[in-house]
Amino acid sequence: MKVLILTTVMAPYRIDLFNELGKNISLTVCFEQLKDKTRNNDWYKNNFKNFKPIILKNSNKSLKKIKWDFIKELNKKYDVVIFYEYSTITSIISIFKCQLRGIKYLINCDGAIIEKKSIKDIIKKICISKADGLLANGNSAKNYFLTYGAKEKNIFLHKFSGNYKNEILTEPIDYKKKIVLRKKLNLDFKRLYICVGTFTYRKGFDLLLNALIDTSSNDVGYVLIGGGENKNEYVEFVKKNKLQNVKILDFMSKEELLKYYDASDAFIFPTRYDIWGLVVNEAMSRGLPVISTNKCMAAVELVNKKNGIIIESDSVSSLKLAILKFNKFNNEKLYEMGCNSIKEIKDYNIENLSEEHVNVIKEVIRRV
């Protein structure tokens, strides 16, 4: 099977998936864009192992620029073309070409929030309704596709993930071990919450900091990891409000990040909206219960009363109440919730995701 993929940047979870996919199919991946301004430079991954990468011309330009070299690539014989970000101008033109040339194509959706916007809606419906297959990572993505005219038989659900099987724990880290790990990281708290994500307005870390003004305790620590445009603002806020139990750290590699997950008791992700939110997967894979919002699709799909709390987005008061509730949980309760997180997430791994993709590709090729 020869497969062509169009995506934007070299996101680490995508590269890992492409490397896994390339073990079973002949895969070419085209990248429209070199960098996303909201991401740290160390976030990107370019260890291409099992697929042929093509960095498209003008990849340092806006996604509004047409990448003609990809459109020409469609002239080569591929069994299936997969569009990972189908809303770019290059993707839309290429989808129309696939429709005209009878080239089978799939559209991927890593989660979505439906927004009605007249002309864009018409284009979405044309692209989605005529796709040979639609890769949906959950019910929100499925409903998104159905809204824009997809046939249910053409929608294939998969378990979206950025974790390999061996990165998912079989049980949470014991509390005594967490204390040891915390001391090694200079985080000497009786309870520790971890928050991970780029420091932008959308991720809502300002909401968390405001929630801590009058709920803070020196026994309870919070570590915010990610770095980004709002870092200095957060640092100043912490100083001004004397939040001595809050540590703000820059972006770090997955290997380093896992140490902080394993040292923590619970995960907080106060995002104002996220079409998915892979950090929720990451936290659950390390046996952490989760506090997140009803605008985080990963939380909506994966978090329930047994392993966390879903709160209203953009609400300091809701977040404050959830933290106060978690603070009352004893270590045994948090361990039990962590076990439930692992049960929910154990099948969400890159190996399974790759297998699901291959099965969909085979099914689409088989259909007449």
C-alpha positions in Angstrom: 0.0 0.0 0.0 1.3 3.4 -1.0 0.0 6.2 1.2 0.6 10.0 1.0 0.0 12.2 4.0 -0.2 16.0 4.2 0.3 17.6 7.6 1.6 20.9 8.9 4.4 20.9 11.4 6.6 18.1 12.8 4.6 17.5 15.9 6.3 14.8 18.0 3.2 12.6 18.4 2.6 12.7 14.6 6.2 11.7 13.9 6.0 8.8 16.3 2.8 7.6 14.6 4.3 8.0 11.1 7.3 6.0 12.1 5.0 3.3 13.4 2.8 3.4 10.3 5.9 3.2 8.0 6.6 -0.3 9.4 3.5 -1.6 7.6 2.9 0.6 4.6 4.9 2.6 2.0 4.5 6.0 3.4 5.4 9.5 2.2 4.7 12.5 4.5 4.7 16.1 3.3 5.1 19.0 5.8 3.5 22.3 5.0 5.1 24.3 7.7 8.4 24.3 9.6 7.4 26.0 12.8 4.3 27.1 14.8 5.0 30.4 16.7 3.2 29.1 19.8 5.6 26.2 20.2 9.1 25.9 21.8 11.7 25.0 19.2 12.6 21.9 21.2 9.1 20.5 20.8 9.5 19.5 17.2 10.7 16.1 16.2 12.5 15.1 13.0 13.7 11.6 13.6 12.3 10.2 10.4 12.8 6.4 10.4 10.3 4.5 8.5 8.8 7.0 6.0 9.9 9.4 3.3 9.6 13.0 4.5 9.1 15.9 2.1 9.5 19.5 3.3 7.4 21.5 0.9 8.6 24.7 -0.7 7.7 27.9 1.1 7.3 25.9 4.4 8.6 29.0 6.2 5.6 30.9 4.8 2.0 31.2 6.0 -0.4 28.2 5.6 -2.4 30.6 3.4 0.3 30.1 0.7 -0.4 27.4 -1.8 2.2 24.6 -1.8 2.1 23.7 -5.4 4.7 20.9 -5.0 2.3 18.9 -3.0 -0.5 19.3 -5.6 2.0 18.0 -8.2 2.9 15.1 -5.8 -0.7 13.9 -6.2 0.1 13.1 -9.9 2.1 10.1 -8.6 0.3 6.9 -8.0 -0.9 6.6 -4.3 -3.5 4.2 -3.1 -4.8 6.7 -0.5 -4.1 10.3 0.5 -4.6 11.4 4.1 -5.1 15.0 5.1 -4.3 15.7 8.7 -5.2 19.4 8.6 -7.7 19.6 5.8 -8.6 23.3 6.3 -5.4 24.8 4.8 -5.6 26.3 1.3 -3.3 23.6 0.0 -5.4 20.8 1.5 -8.6 22.2 0.1 -7.3 22.5 -3.4 -5.8 19.0 -3.2 -9.0 17.5 -1.9 -10.8 19.0 -4.9 -8.2 17.5 -7.1 -8.7 14.1 -5.5 -12.4 14.4 -6.1 -11.9 15.3 -9.8 -9.2 12.6 -10.3 -11.0 9.8 -8.4 -8.1 9.6 -5.9 -9.3 8.0 -2.6 -8.7 10.3 0.4 -9.1 10.4 4.2 -9.6 13.3 6.5 -8.3 13.2 10.0 -9.8 15.1 12.9 -8.0 15.2 16.3 -11.1 16.7 18.0 -13.2 19.7 17.0 -15.5 22.4 18.1 -18.3 23.2 15.7 -18.4 26.8 14.6 -20.9 27.9 12.0 -19.3 30.3 9.5 -21.3 30.4 6.2 -18.8 30.1 3.3 -16.4 28.0 5.3 -19.3 25.6 6.2 -20.0 25.1 2.5 -16.3 24.2 1.8 -16.2 21.9 4.8 -19.3 20.1 3.7 -17.8 19.6 0.2 -14.6 18.2 1.6 -16.0 16.1 4.3 -19.1 14.6 2.7 -17.2 13.2 -0.2 -14.3 11.8 1.7 -13.7 8.0 1.4 -13.0 7.8 5.1 -12.9 10.0 8.1 -10.6 9.4 11.1 -12.3 10.5 14.3 -10.6 10.4 17.7 -13.8 10.5 19.7 -17.5 11.4 19.7 -16.8 15.1 19.4 -14.9 14.5 16.1 -17.6 12.0 14.9 -20.3 14.6 15.6 -18.3 17.2 13.8 -18.1 15.0 10.7 -21.8 14.2 10.8 -22.6 17.9 11.1 -20.9 18.5 7.8 -22.5 15.7 5.8 -20.4 12.7 6.5 -22.0 9.2 6.1 -21.7 7.3 9.4 -20.3 4.2 7.6 -17.3 6.4 6.5 -16.4 7.5 10.0 -13.8 5.4 11.8 -13.1 6.0 15.5 -9.6 5.6 16.8 -7.8 6.0 20.1 -5.7 9.1 19.7 -2.4 9.1 21.6 1.1 10.3 21.9 2.3 7.5 24.2 3.9 4.2 23.4 2.6 1.1 25.3 5.8 1.1 27.4 5.1 4.6 28.6 1.8 3.7 30.2 2.1 2.4 33.8 0.3 -0.7 34.9 -0.4 0.9 38.3 0.2 4.4 39.9 3.5 5.2 41.6 3.3 4.5 45.3 2.9 7.6 47.5 6.2 6.9 49.4 8.1 6.7 46.1 6.5 10.0 45.0 7.9 11.7 48.1 11.4 10.5 47.2 11.0 11.6 43.6 9.8 15.0 44.8 12.8 15.6 47.0 15.1 14.8 44.0 13.2 17.5 42.1 13.4 20.0 45.0 9.6 19.9 45.3 9.3 19.1 49.0 5.4 19.1 49.4 3.1 16.7 51.0 0.8 17.0 48.0 1.8 18.0 44.5 -0.3 19.1 41.5 1.2 19.2 38.0 0.0 21.4 35.1 1.5 21.0 31.6 1.0 23.1 28.5 2.1 26.1 26.5 1.8 29.3 28.6 -0.8 31.0 26.4 -4.2 32.6 27.3 -6.0 29.6 25.8 -4.5 27.1 28.2 -6.0 29.0 31.2 -3.1 28.9 33.6 -4.0 32.4 34.7 -7.2 31.0 36.0 -5.3 28.5 38.1 -3.0 31.2 39.6 -6.1 33.3 40.5 -7.7 30.3 42.1 -4.7 29.8 44.4 -4.7 33.3 45.9 -6.8 32.3 48.9 -6.7 28.5 48.6 -2.9 28.2 48.8 -1.2 26.1 51.5 2.5 25.6 52.0 2.0 21.8 52.2 0.4 21.7 48.8 2.6 22.5 45.7 1.9 23.3 42.1 4.3 22.9 39.3 3.5 24.6 36.0 5.6 23.3 33.0 5.6 24.5 29.5 7.1 27.9 28.9 5.7 30.4 26.4 4.6 34.0 25.7 2.9 34.4 29.1 5.7 33.0 31.3 6.9 36.4 32.6 3.4 37.4 33.4 2.9 34.3 35.5 6.3 34.7 37.3 5.3 38.3 38.2 1.9 37.2 39.4 3.4 34.5 41.7 5.8 37.0 43.2 3.2 39.7 43.6 0.8 37.4 45.4 3.5 35.5 47.3 2.6 32.1 46.1 5.7 30.4 47.4 4.3 26.9 46.7 4.1 27.5 42.9 7.0 26.6 40.6 7.0 27.7 37.0 9.3 25.8 34.7 10.1 26.0 31.0 9.4 23.4 28.3 11.1 20.1 28.9 11.6 16.8 27.0 9.2 13.9 27.5 11.9 12.0 29.4 12.3 14.9 31.9 8.5 15.5 32.0 7.8 11.9 33.0 9.8 12.5 36.3 7.5 15.3 37.2 4.3 13.4 36.3 5.5 10.5 38.5 6.3 12.7 41.4 2.9 14.3 41.3 -0.4 13.3 42.9 -2.8 14.8 40.4 -3.0 16.8 37.1 -4.7 20.1 36.5 -5.4 21.3 33.0 -7.6 24.5 33.1 -7.8 25.1 29.4 -10.3 27.5 28.0 -10.7 25.2 25.0 -8.7 22.4 23.4 -9.9 20.3 20.5 -8.2 17.4 22.2 -5.4 18.0 24.8 -2.8 15.2 24.7 -1.4 16.2 28.0 -4.5 14.6 29.6 -3.5 11.3 28.0 0.0 11.7 29.3 -1.1 12.4 32.8 -3.5 9.5 32.9 -0.9 7.2 31.5 1.2 7.9 34.6 -1.7 7.0 36.9 -2.8 10.6 37.8 -6.4 11.7 38.4 -7.4 14.8 36.5 -9.1 18.1 36.9 -9.9 19.7 33.6 -12.7 21.6 31.8 -15.7 20.9 29.7 -14.0 22.5 26.7 -11.1 20.0 26.7 -12.2 17.2 24.4 -9.7 14.7 25.9 -11.2 15.3 29.3 -14.7 15.0 28.1 -13.9 11.7 26.4 -11.7 10.2 29.1 -12.4 11.7 32.5 -15.3 10.7 34.7 -16.3 10.7 38.4 -14.0 7.7 39.0 -10.8 9.4 37.8 -11.3 13.1 38.1 -13.5 16.2 37.9 -14.8 18.1 34.9 -15.3 21.8 35.6 -16.8 24.7 33.7 -14.2 26.4 31.4 -13.0 29.9 32.1 -14.3 29.7 35.7 -12.0 30.5 38.6 -14.6 29.5 41.2 -15.3 26.1 39.6 -11.5 25.4 39.5 -11.1 26.5 43.1 -13.9 24.2 44.3 -12.4 21.3 42.4 -9.0 21.8 44.0 -10.5 22.1 47.5 -12.4 18.9 46.9 -9.2 17.1 45.7 -7.3 18.5 48.8 -9.7 16.6 51.0 -9.0 13.3 49.2 -6.6 11.0 51.1 -3.7 9.3 49.3 -5.6 6.0 49.1 -8.4 7.8 47.2 -6.0 9.4 44.8 -4.3 6.1 44.2 -7.7 4.5 43.4 -8.5 7.3 41.0 -5.1 6.9 39.4 -5.9 3.2 38.8 -9.1 4.2 37.1 -7.1 6.6 34.9 -4.9 3.8 33.7 -7.9 1.6 33.0 -9.3 4.3 30.8 -6.1 5.1 28.9 -4.4 1.7 28.6 -5.5 1.1 25.0 -4.7 4.6 23.9 -1.2 4.1 22.5 0.7 4.7 19.3 1.0 1.0 18.4 -2.8 0.6 18.6 -3.4 3.9 16.8 -1.1 2.8 14.0 -2.9 -0.6 13.7 -6.3 1.2 13.6 -5.0 3.5 10.8 -3.7 0.6 8.7 -7.1 -1.3 9.1 -8.9 1.8 7.9 -6.6 2.3 4.9 -7.1 -1.4 3.9 -10.9 -1.0 4.2 -11.0 2.2 2.1 -8.8 0.6 -0.6 -11.0 -2.5 -0.6 -14.2 -0.5 -1.1 -15.3 -0.1 -4.7 
